[in-house]
């Protein structure tokens, strides 16, 4: 087995621009809170951000803060404070660590940007296309802060999506307008809304193209890189800033492909990551796979912010389609076909399933899917037990040993695609 060594990371030059976008996102909202210059809407990460931008709100995404709490490893100490309020340790650890952060007045924004707290919302807007937890999460803040709560209730476990479902979601999005107008004090502006939808669509097209550069052999970047660079696709969706960023990133990745630059030197094996990231262990996992000359080239997670169904000419219905065709909303046959299509494109040698303890809606290993896909695709699969934020659910030594054994299995059964 290859011995681990110090990893010399190949920095993506666009990373500096990404960091500035993320910083400016928080600075702008902090200034708005201090001056009262703009209203702030909290939105779930795959919620109707375009509508909110079209109505003049600054948009804050609590899941982004949850990921920061996980990545900085602050989450584990904060989760018990939400548990003490009756929130189970088995529910979304984004929810529990974020509420714990509020209760303890501790945030990674202080260390990163010298900002004392997340921005106080004027309205909370959710979409249950991810799970019921987001509604319960926002409902807690609605009660705590006496802030209005509105949302969209999405159909789940869907195979084929029909007109009735689309019309229902489109109508729900339109019904958000009157209460949002009341909060914003402004009338809905259709042109501004359509502009935001157009920017989101272009952002999605560029983000998809960035992710698909990993189909090249060797891959110019990894899943671990993508979890960082997806930031603007979340927090700046619906803005020209996001479009400009992904034009820059795509150009750099395409140049890497042209030059044969490998994210993992001597790439021998290619894997697919199914499920949530383990935020507090991204670096450790990235370095382990690098030492094993294995590149995690694709994931369902990073594709969660591709909404290229959006159409500014038909904004409400196209939003309904985009936010209802998400992988997480679909049934098992759809998900299996989706991963099979990814297998054809990215040519991976195996699949890592992450069973996230507190995220059953984004853990797809629990109903036999790994075994079915292994048989159908003729490749091995591995399930890692962990969590997105709660590191008490993750055994690093066990995961490390299992990954090493998995790569040994690949070495014994599959020819490497590329040698050192």
N, C-alpha and C positions, 0 to 999 in steps of 0.2 A: 504494500500500500504506500502511496506517495506520502512523504512526510510533509507536515505543514511548515510553511516558511513565512517570513514577513512579506506582506503583500504591498507592492508598490502600485498604488491605485493610479489608473490612467484617468486623470481628471477630464471631465467634459467641460470645454471652455465656456459653454453657455450657462454653466452652473452659477457663475457670479451674477448673471442677469436674473436667473431664477431666484436666488437669494434676495435680490433687491425687490423683486415683485412681491415676494412673500412679506418682506419687512414693510414695504410701503402699504400693503394691504392692512396691516395692523396699525401702522402709524396714522393712516387716514381716518380709521374708525376711532382711534383714541382721540384725535383732534376733534372729530365731530361730536363726541361725547362731551368734551370740555367746552366747546363753543356753542353746541346746540345747532350747528349749521345744517346738519342733515339727519334724517330719520334712519334708524338702523333696524333691519329685519334679520332675525335669525332664520336660517333655512337649513333643512336637512341636505346632505351633500348631493343627492339626486332628486332634489325638490325643484319647484318652479322658479329657479333663480332668474330666468329671463323676464318673467312677469314682474318680479320685484325690481329688477334694474330698470325695466320699462316704466315703472312708477316712481322712479327717483330715489329708491332706497339704496343705502349702502348695505351689502349683504355679508353676513358673518356665518360661518359654517362650524358649529360646535364639534362635529366629527373630526375636523382638522385639528382642533384643540385637543381632542381625545387622543389622536395619533401622536401629537407632540408630548402629551403626558406619558404615553406608552414608550416613545422613543427615548425620552429623558429618564425613564424608569421611576418617575415620580408616582405613577399610577398605583403601584402596589401598596404604598403606604397610605394613599388617599381613599381607596375603595372601601375599607372598613367603616369609614365615617358615613358613607351612604348606606352600607349594610345596617348600621345602627338605627337608621330611619325606617327599616323594614324592607329595603330593596335587597333582594336575594343576591348572594354571591354567584348564582348561576345565570343571572341576566346580563345583558350587554355591559362589558367592562368600560366601553366608552361612556355609557350613561353613569355608571357608579363612580368612575374616577373623576369625571367632570363635575358631578354634584359634590363629591368629596373635595375637589379643588375649590369650589365656591365656598363650601362650609369652612375650610381651613385657610381661605384667602392665600392660597399658594398656586402659582401658575408658572409654567416655563417661559411665558412672555416676559417676565421680569428679568430673567437671566439673558434671554435672547435679544430683547429690544428695550429693556428698562421700562416696560409697561406694567403697571401694578395689577391690572385685572382685565378680564375679557370685557368687551363693550356691553353696556346695559342695553337690552333690546327695547324697541318701541312696539314690536309685534313679533310673534313666533309662528313660523309657517313650516309645516311638515308634509311629507308624502310617505305613506306607509308601504311604498313599493319595496323598501328595504326590509321592514319588519314592524311589529307593533311597538317595539321598544322606543323608537324615535318619538312616537306620539306620547308615551308615558314620560319620557325624558323632558320633552317640551312642556308637558302639562305640569310637571313639578315646578318649573321656572315660572309658568303662568300663575300658579297659586302663590309662589314665594314672592314674586315681584309685582303681582297684580297687573299683568300685561296680557293683552288679548291673544288668543290662540286660535288659529284657523289651519285647515289642512285638506289634503286630498287622500281619499281612501281607495287604494289600488287593488284590483283583482290579483289573486295570487295562484301559483301552481297552474299556469296557463300553458296550453299547447298552442294551437292556432288562435290568434287574436282576431276577433270579429268586430264588425262595425258597431254593434251595440256597446261593447266594452270601450271602444275609442270614443264614441259619442258621450258615454257616461263620464269618462275622465275629462274630456274637453269641457263639458258642462260644469264639472266641479271646479276646474281651473278658472273659468269665466265667473263663477259664483264668488271667487275670492276677491274680485275687483271692488265691490261696494265696501266691505269692511276695511280693505287696504286703503281705499280713498279716504275713509274716515280717519284712519291713523295718519296718513301722509299729509292730509290737507290739500292734496292736489287731485285734479281730474286725470283719469287714465288717458295716456297719450299713445294711440295706436302706432304712430310712426316710430316713436322711441322704442316701443315694445318690439316691433318688427326688426328694428336695427339690432337690438340685443339678440333676437333669435338668429339673425343672419351671422352675427359674430360667433355665436355658440356653434352654429353649424360648421363654419370655417375652422374654428378651433378643433372641432371633432375630426374633421377630415385630415387636418395636419397631424393631430395626435395619433390617429390610426396609422398614418403613413410613418410616423416616428417609430411606433411599436413594430410595424411590419418590416423595418430594416433589420430586425433581429432574425428574419428568415434567411439572411445571408450567412454563409459558412466561410469563415468564422463570424460570429455575431459581433457587431460593433459596440453593443452594450448589453446589460443584464437586467433581469427583473428587479434587482436591488437598486440599480440606477433609476429605473422607471418609477419606482415608488416615490422617489424624491422629485423627479422632474414632472410628475403628474400634478404637482401642487398648483401651478397656474390654471390647469384644466378644471380644477375644483374651485379655487377662490376667485379667479378672474374670468370665469366663464361668462360670456355675454358682453365682453369688452374687446376693443381693438388691441389692447395690451397683450391679451392671451394669444391672439392671432399672430402678432409680431413675434412673440416669444417662440412659438412653435415653428414659424418660418425659419428662425435662426437655428433652433435645435435640429430641425430636419436637414438643413443644409450641412451642418456639421456631421451628423450621422451618415448621410449619404456620401460625404467625402471619405469618412472612415471606411465605408464599404468599398469604395473605389480604390482606396489605398491598401485594402486588405488588413486594416488595423483590427486586432482581436481584443475584445474586452477581457478575455481570459487567454493568456498566452498558452499556446499549444493546445487549444481547445480539442478535447477528445470526445466528450459526451455532452449531450444537450438534454435539458430537462424542462418540464412544464410544472409550474407552481399553481395548484388548485386551492383556493381559499384565501383567507386573510393573511396579511403579513404578520410576523411576530415582531412588532415594532421595536421592542427593547433589545432584540438580538439580530437586527438586520446586518450590522457590521460583522459580527461573529460568523453568521451563516454565510455571508458573502465571501469572507476570507477562507472559510473551510472549503466551499465549493471551488474557489480559485485554486487552492492548494491541491485539489483533486483534479485539476484541469477540466472542470465541469462547468458549463455555462447554463444557468437557468434563463432560457431565452424568451419565455412567454408565460402569461398568466391570464386567468379570467378576471382577476381583481383590477388590474390596470386598464382593462378594456371597459370597466364600468363607467368611464366618463367619455364614451364615444356615443354621440347623439346626432349622427349624420342623417337621421330621418327628419330633422328639423327643417322647416321650410318657411321663410318669412312671408311668402305669399299666402300661406295657410297656417298661421301661427298656432292657433288653439288646437286644431286637430293634429297637427304634426308634433306638437309638444306631447299630446296624449299618446301618440304612437311611440315617440322616443322614450318616454318615461314608463311605458308599459311593456316594451320589448326587451327590457333589461334581463340579463342572464338570471339574476337572483329571483326574478318573478316567475320564471318558467318552470315547466314540469320536467321530470327526469328524462324522458326521451329527447326532449329538445336539448337539454344540457349535454347529454351524451353525444348527440350529433354535432353540437357546437365544438366540443373538445376534439371529436374526430376530425372536423374540418381544420382545426388548429394543428392537429397532427400532420395533416397533408401539407399545410403551408410551412410549418416551422421545423418539421423533420426531427422531432425530439425522440430520445431513446428511452425515456421513462417519465413517470408522473409522480410528483410529491403532493400528497393530499395533506393539508393542514386541518386537523380536527380542532377547531378553536372552541374551548370549553364554554365560553359565554356567547358564542355566535352560531347557533344552530342553523340560522337561515343562510349563512355563507360557509357552512361546512358540509360538503357534498359526499362525504365518505360513509355516511351512516346507514344507507339503504342499499348497499351492494354495488354502488356505481364503480368503485375501483376494480372489483373483480370482473364486472362485466366489460369494462373498457380494456383491462389487461388481456382478456380473452379475445376481444374483438380486434384490438390493434396489435396483439402479439408483442407487447412490451411489459416490463415489470412496473409495479407501482409500490409506493411506500407511504404509509400514514404516519405523520408526526403529531403527537398530542401536545397541545399548548394553548395559547390564547393570544388575542391581539394585544392586550395590555397587561393582564394579570399574570406576572411571571411566576407566581406560586403554582400555576398550572403547568409549568414547563420545566422539564428536566433537561438541562443543557447536555449533561454527560450522556444521558440515554439517547437524545436526539443525535448527538455527534457520533456515537457508536453505530446507531442505526443507519445514518447516512454513509458512513465509511463502508459498512457491510453492503449497502445497496450499490455503491459504486464498484465494489469488488464483484458483485453479482453481474454488473454490466460488463466488467472486464472479462469474466469467464464465459459470458454468453453472447456478447455482441462485439463486432469489430469496431474499433474507434474510427470516427469519421475523419479525424485529423490527428496527426502525431506531433509531438513536441519537436 
